[in-house]
Amino acid sequence: MYKKGNRWKSSRSELRYKTWRKNVFELNKRKRGLSRYYVCEKCSKKLKTTRALEAHHRKSWDKFPKDRYDRNNGVVLCWKCHNAFHRKYKFEALEKPELLDEYLKKS
């Protein structure tokens, strides 16, 4: 059931998100992990499961609804790198997707 503040307005939306997330991880595994690992795109941490990894939208969920479920709009980050990204760029990243590319390039 939809509650105020819940991004899942329907079970269909939740299913679409879960499918997007799965596709982002599988694309990452094929491109970066040699089909064996999921790899954080910032620190290159390799993991066999997605438990400590997060699928992050390159373009904001709210600001770019047309790109919301595009698997190429996703990047895999470990929770540590994901949190560091949001601490560094805060809400500025919602308007400027290029900040993610800048963050990923820096060591």
Backbone as CSV, one residue per row, in Angstrom:
resi,resn,N_x,N_y,N_z,CA_x,CA_y,CA_z,C_x,C_y,C_z
1,MET,0.832,-1.181,0.000,0.000,0.000,0.000,0.878,1.245,0.000
2,TYR,0.473,2.238,-0.779,1.241,3.482,-0.878,1.094,4.340,0.373
3,LYS,2.225,4.803,0.890,2.228,5.716,2.031,2.972,6.975,1.598
4,LYS,2.609,8.109,2.182,3.295,9.356,1.866,4.797,9.188,2.109
5,GLY,5.581,9.649,1.162,7.029,9.523,1.282,7.565,8.215,0.738
6,ASN,6.713,7.321,0.310,7.134,6.036,-0.234,7.241,6.152,-1.748
7,ARG,8.414,5.865,-2.303,8.573,6.011,-3.745,7.851,4.912,-4.517
8,TRP,7.466,3.839,-3.844,6.763,2.754,-4.521,5.267,3.049,-4.506
9,LYS,4.794,3.632,-5.572,3.377,3.962,-5.654,2.556,2.732,-5.976
10,SER,3.231,1.697,-6.441,2.542,0.443,-6.743,3.558,-0.680,-6.704
11,SER,3.056,-1.903,-6.656,3.966,-3.045,-6.679,4.656,-3.134,-8.034
12,ARG,4.016,-2.607,-9.081,4.629,-2.591,-10.423,5.883,-1.715,-10.424
13,SER,5.811,-0.554,-9.755,6.980,0.330,-9.659,8.113,-0.349,-8.899
14,GLU,7.758,-1.036,-7.828,8.775,-1.733,-7.045,9.424,-2.837,-7.872
15,LEU,8.629,-3.565,-8.630,9.159,-4.618,-9.495,10.082,-4.033,-10.555
16,ARG,9.679,-2.906,-11.155,10.531,-2.264,-12.163,11.867,-1.845,-11.552
17,TYR,11.839,-1.309,-10.329,13.074,-0.906,-9.666,13.959,-2.120,-9.388
18,LYS,13.381,-3.183,-8.868,14.168,-4.384,-8.560,14.770,-4.980,-9.827
19,THR,14.032,-4.923,-10.924,14.550,-5.410,-12.209,15.696,-4.523,-12.671
20,TRP,15.533,-3.192,-12.539,16.598,-2.250,-12.906,17.856,-2.542,-12.093
21,ARG,17.697,-2.711,-10.784,18.824,-2.966,-9.892,19.556,-4.249,-10.305
22,LYS,18.798,-5.294,-10.549,19.383,-6.568,-10.975,20.148,-6.396,-12.288
23,ASN,19.574,-5.652,-13.239,20.241,-5.429,-14.525,21.522,-4.619,-14.380
24,VAL,21.522,-3.637,-13.486,22.733,-2.845,-13.230,23.833,-3.749,-12.685
25,PHE,23.486,-4.608,-11.738,24.484,-5.517,-11.168,24.993,-6.519,-12.201
26,GLU,24.117,-7.065,-13.010,24.544,-8.045,-14.011,25.440,-7.399,-15.073
27,LEU,25.112,-6.169,-15.485,25.945,-5.447,-16.443,27.323,-5.202,-15.845
28,ASN,27.370,-4.815,-14.577,28.628,-4.592,-13.878,29.447,-5.875,-13.814
29,LYS,28.792,-6.977,-13.496,29.480,-8.270,-13.361,30.102,-8.686,-14.691
30,ARG,29.368,-8.478,-15.778,29.891,-8.857,-17.100,31.025,-7.941,-17.542
31,LYS,30.868,-6.631,-17.324,31.872,-5.681,-17.805,33.106,-5.605,-16.919
32,ARG,32.920,-5.582,-15.600,34.022,-5.335,-14.677,34.495,-6.569,-13.929
33,GLY,33.608,-7.531,-13.706,33.951,-8.641,-12.827,34.242,-9.951,-13.524
34,LEU,34.442,-9.898,-14.838,34.754,-11.099,-15.611,33.736,-12.208,-15.355
35,SER,32.476,-11.809,-15.176,31.344,-12.716,-14.936,31.461,-13.520,-13.635
36,ARG,32.378,-13.115,-12.753,32.542,-13.832,-11.491,32.258,-12.961,-10.273
37,TYR,32.490,-11.664,-10.402,32.374,-10.763,-9.264,31.544,-9.539,-9.618
38,TYR,30.993,-8.907,-8.569,30.429,-7.570,-8.674,31.538,-6.643,-8.184
39,VAL,31.742,-5.519,-8.843,32.888,-4.667,-8.547,32.449,-3.229,-8.285
40,CYS,32.889,-2.670,-7.168,32.635,-1.263,-6.884,33.379,-0.438,-7.930
41,GLU,32.680,0.482,-8.568,33.298,1.246,-9.647,34.202,2.361,-9.150
42,LYS,34.242,2.593,-7.846,35.145,3.593,-7.273,36.413,2.942,-6.737
43,CYS,36.278,2.006,-5.815,37.454,1.428,-5.143,37.863,0.063,-5.703
44,SER,37.080,-0.471,-6.633,37.354,-1.764,-7.285,37.247,-2.964,-6.349
45,LYS,36.557,-2.793,-5.227,36.332,-3.916,-4.313,35.501,-4.972,-5.047
46,LYS,35.953,-6.226,-4.989,35.270,-7.330,-5.673,34.508,-8.176,-4.660
47,LEU,33.253,-8.441,-4.973,32.433,-9.270,-4.097,31.617,-10.252,-4.922
48,LYS,31.351,-11.406,-4.336,30.557,-12.421,-5.041,29.059,-12.224,-4.862
49,THR,28.655,-11.427,-3.859,27.232,-11.142,-3.655,27.023,-9.629,-3.690
50,THR,25.760,-9.217,-3.760,25.446,-7.786,-3.825,25.131,-7.197,-2.458
51,ARG,25.270,-7.969,-1.394,24.869,-7.518,-0.056,25.519,-6.214,0.391
52,ALA,26.804,-6.044,0.141,27.519,-4.838,0.591,27.676,-3.818,-0.538
53,LEU,26.920,-4.001,-1.613,26.998,-3.094,-2.755,25.650,-2.436,-2.996
54,GLU,25.696,-1.273,-3.631,24.473,-0.546,-3.930,24.459,-0.118,-5.385
55,ALA,23.285,-0.135,-5.970,23.093,0.370,-7.330,22.698,1.841,-7.204
56,HIS,23.520,2.714,-7.737,23.308,4.156,-7.626,22.907,4.707,-8.992
57,HIS,21.909,5.577,-9.011,21.498,6.213,-10.269,22.491,7.307,-10.653
58,ARG,22.994,7.248,-11.885,23.850,8.325,-12.390,23.053,9.622,-12.445
59,LYS,21.886,9.523,-13.044,20.977,10.667,-13.117,19.905,10.452,-12.060
60,SER,19.632,11.479,-11.306,18.726,11.406,-10.164,17.376,10.775,-10.473
61,TRP,16.902,9.955,-9.536,15.592,9.298,-9.622,14.492,10.341,-9.811
62,ASP,14.544,11.413,-9.033,13.489,12.430,-9.064,13.610,13.391,-10.240
63,LYS,14.810,13.807,-10.563,15.008,14.853,-11.576,14.997,14.336,-13.010
64,PHE,15.258,13.045,-13.202,15.326,12.475,-14.551,14.451,11.222,-14.643
65,PRO,13.136,11.365,-14.529,12.249,10.186,-14.501,12.306,9.322,-15.763
66,LYS,12.658,9.898,-16.900,12.723,9.099,-18.138,13.893,8.126,-18.121
67,ASP,14.929,8.430,-17.325,16.117,7.573,-17.251,16.082,6.640,-16.042
68,ARG,15.017,6.704,-15.278,14.896,5.999,-14.012,15.192,4.503,-14.105
69,TYR,14.697,3.845,-15.132,14.832,2.380,-15.231,15.795,1.938,-16.346
70,ASP,16.600,2.860,-16.849,17.601,2.535,-17.861,18.816,1.931,-17.156
71,ARG,19.174,0.711,-17.504,20.285,0.051,-16.799,21.609,0.779,-16.980
72,ASN,21.733,1.558,-18.064,22.950,2.337,-18.271,22.990,3.586,-17.394
73,ASN,21.908,3.862,-16.694,21.851,4.962,-15.753,22.220,4.479,-14.339
74,GLY,22.819,3.337,-14.234,23.194,2.795,-12.935,24.674,2.545,-12.824
75,VAL,25.168,2.655,-11.615,26.564,2.369,-11.327,26.596,1.607,-10.002
76,VAL,27.492,0.652,-9.876,27.614,-0.154,-8.660,28.701,0.437,-7.769
77,LEU,28.304,0.714,-6.520,29.241,1.242,-5.525,29.116,0.426,-4.240
78,CYS,30.237,0.227,-3.553,30.139,-0.389,-2.227,29.490,0.652,-1.310
79,TRP,28.966,0.227,-0.197,28.247,1.167,0.676,29.150,2.287,1.167
80,LYS,30.430,1.984,1.373,31.373,2.997,1.866,31.577,4.109,0.827
81,CYS,31.792,3.722,-0.426,31.982,4.708,-1.500,30.684,5.448,-1.805
82,HIS,29.565,4.749,-1.731,28.265,5.375,-1.973,27.993,6.463,-0.921
83,ASN,28.222,6.143,0.336,28.019,7.128,1.398,28.989,8.305,1.273
84,ALA,30.242,8.017,0.896,31.240,9.076,0.733,30.827,10.025,-0.401
85,PHE,30.277,9.474,-1.469,29.814,10.305,-2.585,28.731,11.268,-2.110
86,HIS,27.741,10.758,-1.383,26.643,11.606,-0.926,27.095,12.613,0.141
87,ARG,28.057,12.238,0.968,28.585,13.198,1.946,29.320,14.336,1.237
88,LYS,30.046,14.001,0.172,30.835,15.006,-0.530,29.972,15.962,-1.347
89,TYR,29.024,15.427,-2.121,28.283,16.256,-3.077,26.883,16.642,-2.614
90,LYS,26.369,15.983,-1.605,25.044,16.267,-1.043,23.985,16.414,-2.139
91,PHE,23.167,17.446,-2.056,22.060,17.606,-3.001,22.492,18.164,-4.352
92,GLU,23.715,18.677,-4.437,24.228,19.194,-5.702,24.252,18.102,-6.777
93,ALA,24.473,16.863,-6.362,24.550,15.737,-7.298,23.210,15.456,-7.978
94,LEU,22.097,15.881,-7.364,20.783,15.660,-7.973,20.636,16.440,-9.275
95,GLU,21.227,17.605,-9.325,21.128,18.469,-10.507,22.256,18.237,-11.502
96,LYS,23.358,17.664,-11.033,24.558,17.544,-11.874,25.076,16.103,-11.905
97,PRO,24.532,15.289,-12.817,24.988,13.892,-12.891,26.484,13.746,-13.196
98,GLU,27.080,14.767,-13.796,28.504,14.690,-14.136,29.393,14.645,-12.892
99,LEU,28.862,15.010,-11.738,29.646,14.936,-10.503,30.008,13.494,-10.160
100,LEU,29.171,12.551,-10.537,29.492,11.143,-10.290,30.722,10.736,-11.098
101,ASP,30.774,11.168,-12.363,31.945,10.852,-13.192,33.208,11.454,-12.590
102,GLU,33.095,12.685,-12.092,34.229,13.345,-11.438,34.677,12.540,-10.210
103,TYR,33.727,12.106,-9.412,34.015,11.324,-8.203,34.683,9.985,-8.549
104,LEU,34.200,9.324,-9.583,34.764,8.028,-9.954,36.175,8.134,-10.501
105,LYS,36.529,9.244,-11.119,37.865,9.426,-11.691,38.928,9.673,-10.635
106,LYS,38.542,10.309,-9.528,39.521,10.610,-8.469,39.834,9.346,-7.686
107,SER,41.095,9.156,-7.341,41.483,7.967,-6.587,41.199,8.106,-5.128
